[in-house]
């Protein structure tokens, strides 16, 4: 799906950034790229077009280390024989962008961790595999866990109703705004726990609540407010794959029914997530997605026509159903002796022309960073979200690229 929907707006690229405590050494970073790929040779590929589908082909070339001179997640390559990973540097920031065609956030964080360890420990020994680290064998790393856990007897999941979308115009291609709020991890964790929720549940509810307030205050047409929340499935299915292996759940409230308070929204989100993260419901998404892949009529459509059809399918069965997205990659960890070399880790999710605004978060050491990526000129959602956190007693330090 991901190579088929790529465009100047829908690049399918997402970014991990490490804010170092010193300027990035470009020469050292080039050596670090070698170290990271030595640990993850399966990512040493280029994307190529076939007659029916795109495919990955092994390559001896490594991506160039480039100065970060353009908006993030926008360097869309129209030619396809290029690496699905891009490495950038600017001042004290070291970034890597990943095509979702290659892997999801779990695979990306593993590679990024290897890149950072290799950067700080340039040696002839393996960069990533330290004492007590077990590297899965090749078959486990390359496993198609969707196909392995596919149950053809399960009924497929149904398409949801059209969700609320912000009434904004998208910016020109090549522009992607980011707003990062960094906050004390202990403070946000304490706030979530005091409400009997996880950080993901609390922030998801807070995001939905902010959108609900905007619909109410601006007198926009009421509609379901739905967030797309990815769930990493590796623990649930005992998988060690480095390929994509996630599904999305969609907590929501329907503003057509009236106004919802934050407390009401949080209760709905908590109950929804506790019910939906269940193999029996997740298998329904496997069924729908794998059925499309196995469908002989779809398989036989030449690639040139798939490139026309699939973006519409992606919107109709995907982005049409949600108002935005919120991804939590959890805790990012480095070895103890390297922790003080990095001040902050950030996640920027892929640009989305269907929803315009999405957010992602990741925690490192004692802080948590929430980053909104936006294809709109308006900043009302970001302003309300972070000012709302401050009103809730959570100090926030902002960083923007506009």
C-alpha positions as CSV (number, residue, x, y, z in Angstrom):
1,X,0.0,0.0,0.0
2,X,2.6,2.6,1.1
3,X,4.6,2.8,-2.2
4,X,1.3,3.0,-4.1
5,X,0.0,6.1,-2.3
6,X,3.2,8.1,-2.3
7,X,2.9,11.7,-3.6
8,X,4.3,15.2,-2.9
9,X,2.0,15.4,0.1
10,X,1.6,11.8,1.1
11,X,5.4,11.0,1.3
12,X,4.9,8.1,3.8
13,X,8.1,9.3,5.5
14,X,8.3,9.7,9.3
15,X,11.3,11.1,11.3
16,X,13.2,10.3,14.5
17,X,15.4,13.1,15.8
18,X,18.0,13.0,18.5
19,X,18.9,16.4,20.1
20,X,22.6,16.0,21.1
21,X,24.4,17.9,23.7
22,X,27.0,19.0,21.1
23,X,27.1,19.7,17.4
24,X,26.8,16.7,15.1
25,X,30.1,15.6,13.4
26,X,29.1,14.8,9.8
27,X,32.2,12.7,9.2
28,X,31.5,10.6,12.3
29,X,27.9,10.3,11.3
30,X,28.9,8.8,7.9
31,X,30.8,6.1,9.7
32,X,27.9,5.5,12.1
33,X,25.6,4.8,9.1
34,X,28.0,1.9,8.2
35,X,27.7,0.6,11.7
36,X,23.9,0.7,11.8
37,X,23.5,-1.1,8.5
38,X,26.0,-3.8,9.6
39,X,23.5,-4.6,12.3
40,X,20.4,-4.3,10.0
41,X,21.5,-5.6,6.6
42,X,17.8,-6.2,5.7
43,X,17.3,-2.5,5.5
44,X,20.1,-2.2,2.9
45,X,17.6,-2.1,0.1
46,X,16.1,0.1,-2.6
47,X,12.5,0.2,-3.7
48,X,11.9,-0.7,-7.4
49,X,8.7,-1.0,-9.5
50,X,7.7,-4.4,-10.9
51,X,4.9,-5.1,-13.3
52,X,2.3,-5.7,-10.6
53,X,3.8,-4.4,-7.3
54,X,6.8,-2.5,-6.0
55,X,9.5,-4.6,-4.4
56,X,12.7,-4.2,-2.4
57,X,16.0,-5.1,-3.9
58,X,19.3,-5.6,-2.1
59,X,21.9,-3.0,-2.8
60,X,25.5,-2.3,-1.8
61,X,25.0,1.4,-1.6
62,X,24.3,3.3,1.6
63,X,22.2,6.5,1.9
64,X,24.2,9.7,1.9
65,X,24.4,11.7,5.1
66,X,22.8,15.1,4.2
67,X,22.6,18.5,5.7
68,X,19.0,19.1,6.9
69,X,18.1,21.9,4.5
70,X,14.4,21.3,3.8
71,X,11.1,20.7,5.6
72,X,11.1,17.3,7.4
73,X,9.4,14.3,5.8
74,X,9.0,16.1,2.4
75,X,12.0,14.9,0.4
76,X,9.9,12.7,-1.8
77,X,11.9,10.9,-4.4
78,X,10.0,10.5,-7.7
79,X,12.5,7.9,-8.8
80,X,12.2,4.7,-6.9
81,X,15.6,3.1,-6.9
82,X,16.6,5.0,-3.7
83,X,17.1,4.1,-0.1
84,X,13.9,4.1,2.1
85,X,16.0,5.6,4.9
86,X,17.4,9.1,4.9
87,X,19.9,10.5,7.4
88,X,20.3,14.2,8.1
89,X,22.1,16.5,10.5
90,X,21.8,20.2,11.5
91,X,23.5,21.9,14.4
92,X,23.1,19.5,17.3
93,X,20.2,17.5,15.7
94,X,20.7,14.1,14.2
95,X,17.7,12.8,12.3
96,X,16.7,9.7,10.3
97,X,13.6,9.5,8.1
98,X,12.0,6.1,7.3
99,X,9.6,5.1,4.5
100,X,6.6,3.3,6.0
101,X,6.9,0.9,3.1
102,X,10.1,-0.5,4.9
103,X,9.1,-0.7,8.5
104,X,7.0,0.7,11.3
105,X,8.0,2.7,14.4
106,X,9.4,-0.3,16.2
107,X,11.8,-1.2,13.4
108,X,12.7,2.4,13.0
109,X,13.6,2.9,16.7
110,X,15.8,-0.2,16.7
111,X,17.7,1.1,13.7
112,X,17.9,4.6,15.1
113,X,19.3,3.3,18.4
114,X,22.0,1.4,16.5
115,X,22.8,4.6,14.6
116,X,23.3,6.5,17.8
117,X,25.3,3.8,19.5
118,X,27.5,3.5,16.4
119,X,27.9,7.3,16.3
120,X,29.1,7.5,19.9
121,X,31.1,4.2,19.7
122,X,33.0,4.2,16.4
123,X,34.9,0.8,16.6
124,X,35.4,-2.3,14.6
125,X,33.1,-4.3,16.8
126,X,29.3,-4.5,16.2
127,X,27.6,-1.3,17.1
128,X,24.2,-2.5,18.4
129,X,24.6,-6.0,19.9
130,X,26.0,-5.5,23.4
131,X,26.3,-7.9,26.3
132,X,23.0,-9.7,26.9
133,X,21.5,-8.4,23.6
134,X,19.9,-11.2,21.5
135,X,19.5,-10.5,17.9
136,X,16.7,-12.5,16.3
137,X,17.6,-14.8,13.4
138,X,17.1,-13.7,9.8
139,X,13.8,-15.6,9.3
140,X,12.3,-14.0,12.4
141,X,13.4,-10.5,11.4
142,X,12.0,-10.9,7.9
143,X,8.8,-12.7,8.8
144,X,5.5,-11.4,7.4
145,X,3.7,-11.5,10.8
146,X,0.4,-10.4,9.2
147,X,0.3,-13.4,6.9
148,X,1.5,-15.8,9.6
149,X,-1.3,-14.8,12.0
150,X,-4.0,-14.5,9.2
151,X,-7.2,-16.4,9.9
152,X,-9.4,-16.7,6.8
153,X,-12.4,-17.8,8.9
154,X,-12.6,-14.5,10.8
155,X,-15.1,-11.9,9.4
156,X,-13.3,-8.7,8.1
157,X,-13.6,-5.4,9.9
158,X,-16.1,-2.9,8.5
159,X,-15.5,0.6,7.3
160,X,-16.4,3.3,9.7
161,X,-18.5,6.5,9.0
162,X,-16.9,9.7,7.8
163,X,-15.1,11.5,10.6
164,X,-14.7,15.2,11.3
165,X,-11.9,16.9,9.3
166,X,-10.5,20.3,9.9
167,X,-11.9,22.9,7.4
168,X,-8.4,24.1,6.5
169,X,-6.6,24.3,3.1
170,X,-3.4,22.3,2.7
171,X,-0.2,24.1,2.2
172,X,1.9,23.8,-0.9
173,X,3.8,20.5,-1.4
174,X,7.2,20.5,0.2
175,X,6.1,22.2,3.4
176,X,5.5,20.4,6.6
177,X,5.2,22.3,9.9
178,X,6.2,20.7,13.2
179,X,5.5,21.9,16.8
180,X,7.2,20.0,19.6
181,X,6.2,20.2,23.2
182,X,8.7,18.7,25.7
183,X,7.5,18.0,29.2
184,X,8.6,16.2,32.4
185,X,7.8,12.5,32.0
186,X,7.1,12.1,35.8
187,X,4.6,15.0,35.7
188,X,2.6,13.6,32.8
189,X,2.8,10.1,34.2
190,X,1.5,11.3,37.6
191,X,-1.4,13.2,35.9
192,X,-2.4,10.1,33.8
193,X,-2.2,7.8,36.8
194,X,-4.3,10.1,39.0
195,X,-7.0,9.6,36.3
196,X,-6.5,5.8,36.3
197,X,-5.1,6.0,32.7
198,X,-2.0,5.3,30.8
199,X,-0.1,8.1,29.1
200,X,-1.4,7.0,25.7
201,X,-5.0,7.0,27.0
202,X,-4.7,10.3,28.7
203,X,-3.1,12.2,25.8
204,X,-5.4,10.6,23.3
205,X,-8.4,11.8,25.3
206,X,-6.8,15.2,25.7
207,X,-6.3,15.4,22.0
208,X,-9.9,14.5,21.2
209,X,-11.1,16.9,23.9
210,X,-9.2,19.7,22.3
211,X,-10.8,19.0,18.9
212,X,-14.3,18.8,20.5
213,X,-13.7,22.2,22.1
214,X,-12.8,23.7,18.8
215,X,-15.9,22.3,17.0
216,X,-18.0,23.8,19.8
217,X,-16.2,27.2,20.0
218,X,-16.0,27.7,16.2
219,X,-19.5,26.4,15.5
220,X,-18.2,23.9,13.0
221,X,-20.6,21.1,11.7
222,X,-20.8,18.4,14.3
223,X,-19.3,15.0,13.3
224,X,-17.5,12.1,14.9
225,X,-14.1,13.0,16.2
226,X,-11.9,9.9,15.6
227,X,-8.2,9.4,16.3
228,X,-6.1,6.8,14.5
229,X,-3.9,5.2,17.2
230,X,-1.3,2.6,16.0
231,X,-0.8,-0.5,18.2
232,X,2.5,-2.4,18.1
233,X,1.5,-6.1,17.9
234,X,4.9,-7.8,18.5
235,X,4.3,-8.7,22.1
236,X,0.7,-9.7,21.6
237,X,1.7,-12.2,18.8
238,X,5.3,-13.0,20.0
239,X,6.8,-11.6,16.8
240,X,10.3,-10.3,16.3
241,X,9.8,-9.0,12.7
242,X,11.5,-5.9,11.5
243,X,8.8,-5.4,8.9
244,X,5.5,-3.5,9.5
245,X,3.5,-5.2,12.2
246,X,0.8,-2.9,13.7
247,X,-2.9,-2.2,13.5
248,X,-4.7,1.0,14.3
249,X,-7.6,1.4,16.7
250,X,-9.9,4.4,16.5
251,X,-11.2,5.9,19.8
252,X,-13.9,8.5,19.1
253,X,-16.8,10.6,20.3
254,X,-19.7,11.8,18.2
255,X,-20.3,15.5,18.6
256,X,-23.6,15.1,16.8
257,X,-24.8,13.7,20.2
258,X,-23.8,16.9,22.1
259,X,-20.9,18.2,24.0
260,X,-18.5,15.8,25.8
261,X,-16.4,16.8,28.8
262,X,-12.8,15.7,29.1
263,X,-13.7,13.3,31.9
264,X,-16.4,11.7,29.7
265,X,-14.0,11.4,26.8
266,X,-11.3,9.9,28.9
267,X,-13.7,7.2,30.2
268,X,-14.7,6.4,26.7
269,X,-11.1,6.2,25.5
270,X,-10.1,3.9,28.4
271,X,-13.0,1.6,27.9
272,X,-12.5,1.5,24.1
273,X,-8.8,0.7,24.3
274,X,-9.3,-2.0,26.9
275,X,-11.8,-3.7,24.6
276,X,-10.2,-3.2,21.2
277,X,-6.6,-4.4,22.0
278,X,-7.8,-8.0,21.7
279,X,-6.6,-10.6,19.2
280,X,-10.2,-11.5,18.2
281,X,-10.8,-7.9,17.0
282,X,-7.3,-7.4,15.7
283,X,-7.6,-10.5,13.6
284,X,-10.5,-8.8,11.8
285,X,-8.1,-6.1,10.5
286,X,-5.7,-8.9,9.4
287,X,-8.5,-10.5,7.5
288,X,-9.4,-7.3,5.6
289,X,-5.8,-6.3,4.8
290,X,-4.5,-9.7,3.8
291,X,-7.7,-10.4,1.7
292,X,-6.8,-7.4,-0.4
293,X,-3.3,-8.7,-0.9
294,X,-4.5,-12.2,-1.8
295,X,-7.3,-11.0,-4.0
296,X,-6.4,-12.4,-7.5
297,X,-8.3,-9.6,-9.3
298,X,-6.3,-7.0,-7.5
299,X,-3.0,-8.8,-7.9
300,X,-3.4,-8.9,-11.7
301,X,-4.0,-5.2,-12.0
302,X,-0.8,-3.7,-13.5
303,X,1.2,-1.3,-11.3
304,X,0.4,1.7,-13.5
305,X,-3.3,1.3,-12.7
306,X,-2.8,0.5,-9.0
307,X,-1.0,3.8,-8.7
308,X,-4.2,5.5,-9.8
309,X,-6.7,3.3,-7.8
310,X,-5.0,2.8,-4.4
311,X,-4.8,6.4,-3.2
312,X,-8.6,6.6,-3.5
313,X,-8.9,3.3,-1.6
314,X,-6.5,4.5,1.1
315,X,-8.6,7.6,1.7
316,X,-11.9,5.8,1.5
317,X,-11.0,3.0,3.8
318,X,-8.5,5.0,5.9
319,X,-8.2,8.7,6.2
320,X,-11.8,9.4,5.6
321,X,-12.6,7.5,8.8
322,X,-10.5,9.6,11.2
323,X,-9.9,13.2,12.2
324,X,-6.2,12.9,13.1
325,X,-3.7,10.5,14.5
326,X,-1.7,9.9,17.7
327,X,1.3,7.6,17.8
328,X,3.2,6.8,21.0
329,X,6.5,4.9,20.4
330,X,7.0,4.5,24.2
331,X,10.3,4.7,25.9
332,X,13.5,5.1,23.9
333,X,16.6,3.8,25.7
334,X,20.3,4.1,25.2
335,X,23.1,2.3,27.2
336,X,23.7,4.1,30.5
337,X,27.1,5.4,29.5
338,X,25.6,7.2,26.5
339,X,22.4,8.6,28.0
340,X,23.9,12.0,28.9
341,X,25.1,12.5,25.3
342,X,21.5,12.9,24.1
343,X,19.2,15.6,25.5
344,X,16.0,14.6,23.8
345,X,14.4,12.2,21.3
346,X,11.5,13.4,19.0
347,X,9.1,11.6,16.7
348,X,7.5,13.3,13.7
349,X,4.7,11.2,12.1
350,X,4.1,11.1,8.3
351,X,2.3,14.1,6.6
352,X,-1.3,13.3,6.0
353,X,-3.2,15.3,3.3
354,X,-6.5,13.6,4.4
355,X,-6.4,14.8,8.0
356,X,-3.8,17.6,7.7
357,X,-2.7,17.4,11.3
358,X,-1.3,14.4,13.3
359,X,0.8,13.9,16.4
360,X,3.3,11.5,17.8
361,X,5.2,11.2,21.1
362,X,8.2,9.4,22.5
363,X,9.9,9.5,25.9
364,X,13.6,9.6,26.7
365,X,15.3,9.8,30.1
366,X,13.1,12.1,32.2
367,X,11.2,13.9,29.4
368,X,8.4,13.2,27.0
369,X,8.1,15.0,23.6
370,X,4.8,15.4,21.7
371,X,5.2,16.6,18.1
372,X,2.4,17.8,15.9
373,X,3.0,17.6,12.1
374,X,0.8,19.8,10.1
375,X,0.0,20.5,6.4
376,X,-2.1,23.5,7.4
377,X,-1.1,27.1,8.1
378,X,-3.4,27.3,11.2
379,X,-2.0,26.5,14.7
380,X,-5.1,26.6,16.8
381,X,-5.0,22.9,17.6
382,X,-1.4,23.0,18.7
383,X,-1.9,26.2,20.7
384,X,-4.9,24.9,22.6
385,X,-3.3,21.5,23.2
386,X,-0.1,22.7,24.8
387,X,-1.7,25.6,26.6
388,X,-4.2,23.1,28.0
389,X,-1.4,21.0,29.3
390,X,0.1,24.0,31.1
391,X,-3.3,24.8,32.6
392,X,-3.3,21.1,33.8
393,X,-0.1,21.8,35.7
394,X,2.3,20.2,33.2
395,X,5.2,22.6,32.1
396,X,5.9,22.5,28.4
397,X,8.9,23.7,26.4
398,X,8.0,24.4,22.8
399,X,10.2,24.1,19.7
400,X,8.9,24.8,16.2
401,X,10.2,24.9,12.6
402,X,8.2,27.9,11.4
